[in-house]
């Protein structure tokens, strides 16, 4: 069973930076994609950034130029570097890992709060 754990959330002032990490375990096949999603209070969960096995990435328009997703294959880990954070980035951030033949799994989420 795939297990996903996020870390790195916290409280940051507007304009600040945070780096989220997501580590996956219980994997015996190849990872097809890893992604970050977020859910703000009263809103639906939305895609923030995603990276597929070939290295291609896609981002939500609202974070382009500010957030960067990267992956460390040897550790089954994905990162989300978040710069120039805005109050509207406040949300619970979830990691999703999609594994060939095993399906996908979600982490428990990590809170990111952007406030002065």
C-alpha positions in Angstrom: 0.0 0.0 0.0 1.3 3.4 -1.0 1.8 5.7 2.0 2.3 9.5 1.5 3.6 12.0 4.1 3.8 15.8 3.6 5.9 18.2 5.7 7.0 21.8 5.6 3.9 23.8 6.1 3.6 26.7 8.6 2.9 30.3 9.1 4.7 32.8 6.8 4.3 36.5 6.1 3.2 37.8 2.7 6.1 37.8 0.3 7.8 35.0 2.2 8.8 31.5 1.1 8.2 27.9 2.2 9.3 24.6 0.9 6.9 21.6 1.1 8.2 18.0 1.0 6.3 14.8 0.2 7.7 11.4 0.6 6.1 8.2 -0.7 6.7 4.7 0.6 5.3 1.2 0.0 6.1 1.5 -3.7 7.1 -1.5 -5.8 6.3 -0.1 -9.3 7.2 3.1 -11.1 5.6 6.4 -10.1 3.7 7.9 -13.0 3.0 11.3 -11.5 3.3 13.3 -8.3 1.3 16.4 -7.5 0.4 19.1 -5.0 -3.1 20.2 -4.5 -4.6 22.6 -2.0 -7.9 23.2 -0.4 -8.9 26.5 1.2 -11.8 26.8 3.6 -15.1 26.7 1.8 -13.5 25.9 -1.5 -12.9 22.8 -3.6 -9.5 21.1 -3.7 -7.5 22.4 -6.7 -4.4 21.4 -8.5 -1.4 23.5 -7.7 1.4 21.7 -9.5 2.1 18.3 -11.0 5.2 16.5 -12.3 5.0 13.3 -14.4 7.5 10.6 -14.8 9.2 12.2 -17.9 9.8 15.4 -15.9 7.1 17.5 -17.5 5.3 19.9 -15.2 2.2 21.9 -15.1 1.0 24.6 -12.8 -2.1 26.4 -11.8 -2.2 29.9 -13.4 -2.3 31.5 -10.0 1.1 30.1 -9.0 3.0 30.2 -12.2 6.3 32.1 -11.8 6.1 31.8 -8.0 6.0 28.0 -7.2 8.3 25.3 -8.5 7.7 21.6 -8.3 10.7 19.2 -8.3 11.3 15.6 -7.7 14.0 13.4 -6.3 13.4 10.0 -7.9 15.8 8.0 -5.7 13.9 9.0 -2.6 10.3 8.9 -4.1 10.1 12.5 -2.9 8.5 15.6 -4.4 9.0 19.2 -3.3 7.1 22.4 -3.8 9.1 25.6 -3.5 6.8 28.4 -2.8 8.0 32.0 -3.2 6.3 35.4 -3.1 3.5 33.9 -1.0 0.2 35.7 -0.9 -2.6 35.5 1.7 -4.7 33.7 -1.0 -2.2 30.9 -1.0 -3.5 30.0 2.5 -4.8 26.4 2.4 -4.2 22.9 3.4 -1.7 21.4 0.9 -2.0 17.8 -0.1 0.3 15.6 -2.0 -0.9 12.9 -4.4 1.2 10.1 -5.7 0.1 8.0 -8.7 1.9 4.6 -9.0 1.6 2.2 -12.0 -0.4 -0.9 -11.0 -0.9 0.4 -7.4 -3.2 3.3 -7.9 -2.9 6.7 -6.3 -2.6 7.8 -2.7 -3.1 11.1 -0.8 -1.2 12.4 2.2 -2.8 13.8 5.3 -2.2 17.4 4.3 -0.1 20.2 5.7 -1.4 23.7 6.6 0.1 26.7 4.9 -0.9 30.1 6.4 0.2 33.4 4.8 -0.5 36.3 7.1 1.1 39.3 8.6 
